[in-house]
Amino acid sequence: MARTRSAKSHDGSAGASAAPPFQPVQLAKLVDHVPVGNAWLHELKFDGYRCLLSVGASAAHAFTRSGLDWSDKFDAIVADALSLPARSALIDGEVVVIDDDGRTNFQALQSAIKGAPARLEYYAFDLLHLDGEDLTGRPLTERKAKLAALLKGHDGVIHYSDHIVG
């Protein structure tokens, strides 16, 4: 079940924009050696569920990496996505639970989905679509900069996941 908001977008512009459809996610590739050099970005590996957030002017969805709609399981994250200042967006990230030691914990995540959904958080690491524009042909650094700008000052369960260059 999707969450909905009024047809007026967060930024005040009139008119509804549709939530982007699910698209297959790019998966990590196992290699023998870590790539070196400033042409590479290195991101934190979270111990959670990969999730695409699809946000439109009137609804939002949370999709698993295989395309299942888990909006009902990630209801608080979906609700938070509706508060983002975008007419539409497709955000790639990870649903996690942070344990008492400050680490992501997969067992705690599974428990939270069943009984403590308020513990769920979302770490966004890529922006695939924004306000009707497909960004997948743009460099990752540009997409991440747009994602950081979208989430700047956002105080909710959706967080920006930074990276290390080189």
SULJOKA-V706776 format. One record per residue. N is the residue number from 1. RES is the residue in three letters. SS is DSSP state (H for helix, E for strand, C for the rest). OMEGA is omega in whole degrees, 0 to 359 (* if undefined). D_FIRST is the distance of its C-alpha to the first C-alpha in Angstrom with 1 decimal. Layout:
# SULJOKA-V706776
n:res:ss:omega:d_first
N:RES:SS:OMEGA:D_FIRST
N:RES:SS:OMEGA:D_FIRST
This chain:
# SULJOKA-V706776
n:res:ss:omega:d_first
1:MET:C:180:0.0
2:ALA:C:171:3.8
3:ARG:E:181:6.7
4:THR:E:173:9.6
5:ARG:C:182:13.3
6:SER:C:183:16.4
7:ALA:C:177:17.8
8:LYS:C:184:20.6
9:SER:C:183:20.1
10:HIS:C:182:21.0
11:ASP:C:175:24.4
12:GLY:C:180:25.2
13:SER:C:182:25.5
14:ALA:C:176:24.6
15:GLY:C:181:22.5
16:ALA:C:172:18.9
17:SER:C:183:18.4
18:ALA:C:173:15.7
19:ALA:C:179:13.7
20:PRO:C:179:15.7
21:PRO:C:174:14.8
22:PHE:C:169:14.8
23:GLN:C:181:18.4
24:PRO:C:181:20.2
25:VAL:C:175:21.3
26:GLN:C:183:24.9
27:LEU:C:177:25.9
28:ALA:C:179:28.9
29:LYS:C:179:32.2
30:LEU:C:178:34.5
31:VAL:C:181:38.0
32:ASP:C:183:41.3
33:HIS:C:177:42.0
34:VAL:C:177:40.2
35:PRO:C:179:40.8
36:VAL:C:177:43.2
37:GLY:C:184:43.9
38:ASN:C:176:42.2
39:ALA:C:184:40.4
40:TRP:C:172:37.8
41:LEU:E:178:35.0
42:HIS:E:183:34.2
43:GLU:E:177:30.9
44:LEU:C:176:30.1
45:LYS:C:179:28.6
46:PHE:C:176:25.8
47:ASP:C:185:25.2
48:GLY:C:178:21.4
49:TYR:E:175:18.4
50:ARG:E:185:18.4
51:CYS:E:171:15.3
52:LEU:E:173:14.9
53:LEU:E:178:13.2
54:SER:E:186:12.7
55:VAL:E:174:13.3
56:GLY:C:181:14.2
57:ALA:C:184:15.9
58:SER:C:181:13.1
59:ALA:E:175:9.8
60:ALA:E:180:9.2
61:HIS:E:172:7.7
62:ALA:E:182:9.4
63:PHE:E:172:11.1
64:THR:E:182:13.8
65:ARG:C:178:17.2
66:SER:C:175:17.0
67:GLY:C:177:13.9
68:LEU:C:178:11.3
69:ASP:E:180:7.7
70:TRP:C:180:7.9
71:SER:C:180:5.7
72:ASP:C:179:5.6
73:LYS:C:183:9.3
74:PHE:C:187:10.2
75:ASP:H:182:8.8
76:ALA:H:178:12.4
77:ILE:H:178:13.0
78:VAL:H:179:10.1
79:ALA:H:179:11.5
80:ASP:H:179:14.9
81:ALA:H:180:14.4
82:LEU:C:179:14.0
83:SER:C:180:17.5
84:LEU:C:182:19.1
85:PRO:C:179:21.9
86:ALA:C:173:20.7
87:ARG:C:175:19.7
88:SER:C:179:17.9
89:ALA:E:171:18.0
90:LEU:E:188:17.3
91:ILE:E:178:18.2
92:ASP:E:180:19.3
93:GLY:E:186:19.7
94:GLU:E:173:19.5
95:VAL:E:185:17.6
96:VAL:E:165:20.5
97:VAL:C:178:22.1
98:ILE:E:181:25.6
99:ASP:C:183:28.2
100:ASP:C:179:31.3
101:ASP:C:179:33.2
102:GLY:C:180:30.9
103:ARG:C:174:29.7
104:THR:E:186:26.4
105:ASN:C:185:26.1
106:PHE:H:179:24.1
107:GLN:H:177:24.8
108:ALA:H:177:23.8
109:LEU:H:180:20.5
110:GLN:H:178:19.8
111:SER:H:182:20.9
112:ALA:H:179:18.8
113:ILE:H:182:15.5
114:LYS:H:189:16.7
115:GLY:H:182:18.4
116:ALA:C:186:18.7
117:PRO:H:179:15.6
118:ALA:H:179:17.7
119:ARG:H:184:20.0
120:LEU:C:175:17.6
121:GLU:E:182:18.9
122:TYR:E:176:18.4
123:TYR:E:184:21.5
124:ALA:E:180:21.4
125:PHE:E:177:24.2
126:ASP:E:178:23.8
127:LEU:E:186:22.7
128:LEU:E:178:22.3
129:HIS:E:174:21.5
130:LEU:E:176:22.3
131:ASP:C:176:22.3
132:GLY:C:181:22.4
133:GLU:E:175:25.0
134:ASP:E:183:24.8
135:LEU:C:188:26.5
136:THR:C:177:26.7
137:GLY:C:181:30.4
138:ARG:C:179:31.4
139:PRO:C:180:32.9
140:LEU:H:180:30.7
141:THR:H:179:32.8
142:GLU:H:179:31.9
143:ARG:H:180:28.1
144:LYS:H:177:28.4
145:ALA:H:177:30.5
146:LYS:H:178:27.9
147:LEU:H:179:25.2
148:ALA:H:179:27.7
149:ALA:H:179:28.3
150:LEU:H:185:24.7
151:LEU:H:181:24.2
152:LYS:C:179:27.8
153:GLY:C:180:27.9
154:HIS:C:182:24.2
155:ASP:C:181:24.1
156:GLY:C:181:20.7
157:VAL:C:177:19.1
158:ILE:E:184:19.3
159:HIS:E:175:22.8
160:TYR:E:176:25.0
161:SER:C:183:26.5
162:ASP:C:183:30.1
163:HIS:E:175:32.4
164:ILE:E:178:36.1
165:VAL:E:175:38.3
166:GLY:C:*:40.9
